């Protein structure tokens, strides 16, 4: 069964019963699939077109210019440009990587061999992608890294505005989930304040790749994984390759396409699974080759672009189960710790 497409404007503009109906549908889809499609979110077609244009323009920058704002790995929140070793060209390896295997690129296979995935994955698996990450402009603990304004005039201003717009959409969805669970107002949202915003926006580029490399089994666009935050919002181009686990047939995946460039893909992430004590399990997903390429032995898979927003809890907020999801017959399944403690512990395994 295909993922449902829900109209967020029904919650934003509807009467009480309409809002409750949307909220119930959102809860049901996320509980069953971990994923849902959202339209009517308020992001304009103009802004969506422009963010993909900026996406391409950033990754077309010269290597030196991207490397100047590289994220150099470790467990700190990612800022600036990151690229995996499977992406890097020989010139890049010689000039910038020296004896390290990647620049700031979290490796999905390494990150999710343990934890929620609970599956065996070889440590040699690599992702083929590059990305640009930014946080809130108010985040002085982990400041953003921007290319020089002369290289991409207007890029910083647009992306800072885009970050705020995506944050508003994410907040509306969390408000709907509070409604769906009959939680007191702010039960989720008070843990994700604008003043201490730890959320991140990301531009992603998957370079073209030869099917012969894919078929060797050590490289993929991104291996199966869960996201670490609360929910993830994603926009994608029409190339294809995003897949989510088919929970009706565990261990299998199904394609997640978009009916239009403006259709948001939303998935549950690990923090929301913890808050709800497994009532809303995180959505397992991957990016592989489009279905049309699956059985080919050779051929070039075209490049792919996507745009994501990772809604995250404030760093000092608890990521233990909320009291409303713990009762005498359902004990807390997760320890109480802060979001930054949890994220740092998880990210240490990614490099």
C-alpha positions as CSV (number, residue, x, y, z in Angstrom):
1,X,0.0,0.0,0.0
2,X,1.4,3.4,-1.0
3,X,2.1,6.0,1.6
4,X,-0.7,8.4,2.3
5,X,-0.5,12.0,1.3
6,X,-2.1,14.3,4.0
7,X,-3.0,17.9,3.6
8,X,-1.6,20.0,6.5
9,X,-3.8,22.9,5.7
10,X,-6.7,21.0,7.1
11,X,-5.1,21.2,10.5
12,X,-3.9,24.8,10.0
13,X,-7.2,26.2,8.7
14,X,-9.9,23.7,9.7
15,X,-12.4,23.6,12.5
16,X,-12.0,21.5,15.6
17,X,-13.2,18.2,14.1
18,X,-11.2,18.7,10.9
19,X,-8.1,19.3,12.9
20,X,-8.7,16.2,15.0
21,X,-9.2,14.2,11.9
22,X,-5.9,15.3,10.4
23,X,-4.1,14.6,13.6
24,X,-5.5,11.1,13.9
25,X,-4.5,10.3,10.3
26,X,-1.0,11.6,10.9
27,X,-0.6,9.5,14.0
28,X,-2.0,6.4,12.3
29,X,0.3,6.8,9.3
30,X,3.4,7.4,11.3
31,X,2.7,4.6,13.7
32,X,2.2,2.1,10.9
33,X,4.8,3.2,8.3
34,X,7.1,5.6,10.1
35,X,6.6,7.8,7.0
36,X,3.9,10.0,5.6
37,X,3.6,12.5,2.7
38,X,2.5,16.1,3.4
39,X,1.0,18.7,1.1
40,X,-0.6,22.0,2.0
41,X,2.3,22.9,4.2
42,X,2.7,26.5,3.2
43,X,6.1,26.3,1.5
44,X,5.8,28.2,-1.8
45,X,6.6,26.6,-5.1
46,X,9.0,29.6,-5.7
47,X,11.0,28.8,-2.5
48,X,11.1,25.1,-3.3
49,X,12.4,25.8,-6.8
50,X,14.9,28.2,-5.4
51,X,16.3,25.9,-2.7
52,X,17.0,23.3,-5.3
53,X,18.8,25.9,-7.5
54,X,20.9,26.9,-4.5
55,X,21.6,23.2,-3.8
56,X,23.1,22.7,-7.3
57,X,25.0,25.9,-7.2
58,X,26.6,25.1,-3.9
59,X,27.9,21.7,-5.0
60,X,29.1,23.1,-8.2
61,X,31.6,25.2,-6.3
62,X,35.3,24.4,-6.8
63,X,36.7,21.8,-4.4
64,X,38.9,24.3,-2.7
65,X,36.0,26.5,-1.8
66,X,34.0,23.7,-0.3
67,X,37.0,22.3,1.6
68,X,37.4,25.7,3.1
69,X,34.2,25.2,5.1
70,X,34.6,21.4,5.7
71,X,33.3,19.7,8.8
72,X,36.2,17.6,10.1
73,X,34.3,14.8,11.7
74,X,33.8,13.9,15.4
75,X,30.7,14.0,17.4
76,X,29.9,17.8,17.2
77,X,26.8,18.7,15.2
78,X,27.7,18.9,11.5
79,X,28.3,22.3,10.0
80,X,29.5,23.2,6.5
81,X,30.5,20.8,3.8
82,X,30.9,17.0,4.3
83,X,31.9,14.3,1.8
84,X,32.5,10.6,2.1
85,X,35.6,8.8,0.8
86,X,33.6,7.0,-1.8
87,X,32.6,10.4,-3.2
88,X,36.0,12.0,-3.2
89,X,38.1,12.2,-6.3
90,X,41.8,11.3,-6.4
91,X,42.8,14.9,-6.3
92,X,40.7,15.6,-3.3
93,X,42.1,12.5,-1.4
94,X,45.7,13.7,-2.1
95,X,45.2,17.3,-1.3
96,X,42.8,17.2,1.7
97,X,42.3,13.8,3.2
98,X,45.9,12.7,3.8
99,X,45.6,9.8,6.2
100,X,41.9,10.2,7.1
101,X,39.2,8.5,5.1
102,X,36.6,11.3,5.0
103,X,35.8,14.9,5.8
104,X,33.1,15.1,8.3
105,X,30.9,12.5,6.6
106,X,28.9,10.5,9.0
107,X,28.7,6.9,7.8
108,X,25.2,5.4,8.0
109,X,26.5,1.8,8.1
110,X,28.8,2.6,11.0
111,X,26.2,4.7,12.8
112,X,23.4,2.1,12.7
113,X,25.2,-1.2,13.0
114,X,24.1,-1.0,16.7
115,X,21.3,0.9,18.3
116,X,17.8,0.9,17.0
117,X,18.7,-1.1,13.8
118,X,20.0,-4.1,15.7
119,X,21.4,-5.6,12.5
120,X,24.8,-6.7,11.4
121,X,26.4,-4.5,8.8
122,X,30.0,-4.7,7.6
123,X,32.2,-1.9,8.8
124,X,33.6,-1.4,5.3
125,X,30.3,-0.2,3.8
126,X,30.5,3.4,2.5
127,X,28.0,6.1,1.5
128,X,28.4,8.0,-1.8
129,X,27.2,11.6,-1.1
130,X,28.2,15.1,-0.1
131,X,26.2,17.5,1.9
132,X,26.0,21.0,3.4
133,X,24.7,21.4,6.9
134,X,23.5,24.5,8.9
135,X,22.0,25.1,12.3
136,X,20.2,28.1,13.8
137,X,21.9,31.4,13.3
138,X,21.4,31.9,17.1
139,X,23.5,28.8,17.9
140,X,26.8,30.2,19.1
141,X,28.0,26.9,20.5
142,X,28.2,25.4,17.0
143,X,28.3,28.3,14.6
144,X,27.5,27.8,10.9
145,X,30.2,27.8,8.2
146,X,29.3,29.7,5.0
147,X,31.1,30.1,1.7
148,X,32.4,33.6,1.0
149,X,29.5,35.8,0.0
150,X,31.3,36.7,-3.3
151,X,31.2,33.0,-4.3
152,X,27.4,32.6,-3.8
153,X,25.8,36.0,-3.4
154,X,22.5,35.6,-1.6
155,X,23.1,32.0,-0.5
156,X,23.4,32.6,3.2
157,X,20.4,35.0,3.4
158,X,18.1,32.5,1.5
159,X,19.2,29.5,3.6
160,X,18.7,31.3,6.9
161,X,15.2,32.2,5.8
162,X,14.6,28.6,4.5
163,X,15.7,27.2,7.9
164,X,13.0,29.3,9.6
165,X,10.3,28.3,7.2
166,X,11.0,24.6,7.5
167,X,11.1,24.9,11.3
168,X,7.5,26.3,11.2
169,X,6.2,23.4,9.2
170,X,7.9,21.0,11.6
171,X,6.3,22.7,14.5
172,X,2.9,22.5,13.0
173,X,3.3,18.8,12.6
174,X,4.4,18.3,16.2
175,X,1.4,20.4,17.3
176,X,-0.8,18.0,15.4
177,X,0.8,15.0,17.1
178,X,0.1,16.7,20.5
179,X,-3.5,16.9,19.4
180,X,-3.5,13.3,18.2
181,X,-2.3,12.0,21.6
182,X,-4.5,14.4,23.6
183,X,-1.3,15.7,25.3
184,X,-1.2,19.0,27.1
185,X,-0.2,21.9,24.9
186,X,3.6,22.1,24.6
187,X,4.3,18.5,25.6
188,X,6.5,18.1,22.5
189,X,7.0,21.7,21.4
190,X,8.3,23.0,24.7
191,X,11.3,20.6,24.2
192,X,12.1,22.3,20.9
193,X,12.2,26.0,21.5
194,X,13.2,28.7,19.0
195,X,15.7,30.2,21.5
196,X,17.7,27.0,21.9
197,X,17.0,25.5,18.5
198,X,19.3,22.5,17.8
199,X,17.6,21.6,14.5
200,X,19.6,21.3,11.3
201,X,18.9,22.0,7.6
202,X,20.8,20.0,5.0
203,X,21.4,20.2,1.2
204,X,22.3,16.8,-0.2
205,X,24.0,15.8,-3.5
206,X,24.5,12.2,-4.6
207,X,26.9,12.2,-7.5
208,X,26.4,10.0,-10.5
209,X,27.7,6.5,-9.8
210,X,28.5,3.5,-12.0
211,X,26.4,0.4,-11.4
212,X,29.5,-1.7,-11.5
213,X,30.6,0.0,-8.2
214,X,27.2,-0.5,-6.7
215,X,27.1,-4.1,-7.6
216,X,30.4,-4.7,-5.8
217,X,28.3,-4.3,-2.6
218,X,30.5,-1.9,-0.6
219,X,29.1,1.4,-1.8
220,X,25.6,2.8,-1.8
221,X,24.1,6.2,-1.8
222,X,23.2,5.8,1.8
223,X,22.8,2.5,3.7
224,X,19.7,1.7,5.8
225,X,19.5,3.9,8.8
226,X,17.3,5.9,11.3
227,X,17.6,9.6,11.8
228,X,18.6,10.9,15.3
229,X,16.2,13.8,15.7
230,X,12.5,14.1,16.3
231,X,11.1,14.1,12.8
232,X,12.7,14.7,9.4
233,X,11.2,16.7,6.6
234,X,12.5,16.0,3.1
235,X,12.0,17.3,-0.4
236,X,13.6,15.4,-3.4
237,X,14.1,15.7,-7.1
238,X,12.6,13.2,-9.5
239,X,15.5,10.9,-9.9
240,X,14.3,8.4,-7.3
241,X,16.1,6.0,-5.0
242,X,14.6,6.8,-1.6
243,X,13.1,3.7,0.1
244,X,11.5,3.0,3.4
245,X,11.1,-0.3,5.2
246,X,7.9,-2.1,4.3
247,X,6.7,-3.0,7.8
248,X,4.2,-5.4,6.4
249,X,7.2,-7.4,5.2
250,X,10.0,-6.7,7.6
251,X,13.4,-6.6,6.0
252,X,12.1,-5.4,2.6
253,X,11.9,-1.8,1.3
254,X,9.6,0.1,-0.9
255,X,10.2,3.1,-3.1
256,X,9.1,6.5,-1.7
257,X,8.5,8.8,-4.7
258,X,7.1,12.3,-4.7
259,X,4.0,13.2,-6.7
260,X,5.3,16.7,-7.1
261,X,8.5,18.7,-6.2
262,X,6.5,20.3,-3.3
263,X,5.4,17.1,-1.6
264,X,7.1,16.7,1.7
265,X,8.3,13.3,2.9
266,X,8.1,13.1,6.8
267,X,9.6,10.4,8.9
268,X,9.7,9.5,12.6
269,X,13.2,9.8,14.1
270,X,14.8,8.2,17.1
271,X,14.0,10.9,19.6
272,X,10.3,10.8,18.9
273,X,10.4,7.0,19.3
274,X,12.0,7.5,22.7
275,X,9.5,10.2,23.8
276,X,6.6,7.9,22.8
277,X,8.1,4.8,24.3
278,X,7.9,3.0,21.0
279,X,4.4,4.0,20.2
280,X,5.8,5.8,17.1
281,X,8.8,3.8,15.9
282,X,11.5,5.5,13.9
283,X,11.3,5.0,10.2
284,X,14.1,2.9,8.7
285,X,15.1,4.1,5.2
286,X,17.9,4.2,2.7
287,X,18.8,5.8,-0.6
288,X,19.8,3.3,-3.3
289,X,19.6,3.3,-7.1
290,X,16.2,4.0,-8.8
291,X,14.2,0.8,-9.5
292,X,14.8,1.0,-13.2
293,X,18.6,0.4,-12.6
294,X,18.3,-2.4,-10.0
295,X,19.0,-5.3,-12.4
296,X,21.6,-3.6,-14.6
297,X,25.2,-4.8,-14.4
298,X,26.6,-1.5,-15.8
299,X,25.5,2.0,-16.6
300,X,25.7,5.4,-15.0
301,X,23.0,6.2,-12.4
302,X,22.3,10.0,-12.6
303,X,23.1,12.4,-9.8
304,X,20.4,13.1,-7.2
305,X,19.5,16.1,-5.1
306,X,17.4,16.4,-1.9
307,X,16.8,18.9,0.8
308,X,16.1,17.9,4.5
309,X,15.3,19.5,7.8
310,X,16.1,17.5,11.0
311,X,13.8,18.7,13.8
312,X,15.8,18.1,17.0
313,X,15.1,18.6,20.7
314,X,16.9,21.3,22.6
315,X,20.3,20.0,23.7
316,X,19.4,20.0,27.4
317,X,15.9,18.6,26.9
318,X,15.2,15.1,28.2
319,X,14.9,12.3,25.5
320,X,13.5,9.8,28.0
321,X,9.8,8.7,27.5
322,X,7.2,11.2,28.4
323,X,5.1,10.3,31.5
324,X,2.0,10.0,29.3
325,X,3.5,7.0,27.5
326,X,4.6,5.2,30.6
327,X,2.1,3.4,32.8
328,X,1.9,0.4,35.1
329,X,1.6,-2.0,32.2
330,X,4.2,-0.2,30.1
331,X,7.5,0.6,31.7
332,X,9.9,3.1,30.3
333,X,12.0,1.4,27.6
334,X,14.7,4.1,27.5
335,X,16.9,5.8,30.1
336,X,16.5,9.5,30.9
337,X,19.3,11.6,29.4
338,X,19.6,14.9,27.6
339,X,19.4,15.2,23.9
340,X,23.0,16.3,23.5
341,X,24.2,13.3,25.6
342,X,22.2,11.0,23.4
343,X,23.3,12.5,20.1
344,X,26.9,12.7,21.0
345,X,27.0,9.1,22.2
346,X,25.3,8.0,18.9
347,X,27.5,10.1,16.6
348,X,30.7,8.9,18.1
349,X,30.1,5.6,16.2
350,X,29.6,7.4,12.9
351,X,33.2,8.3,12.2
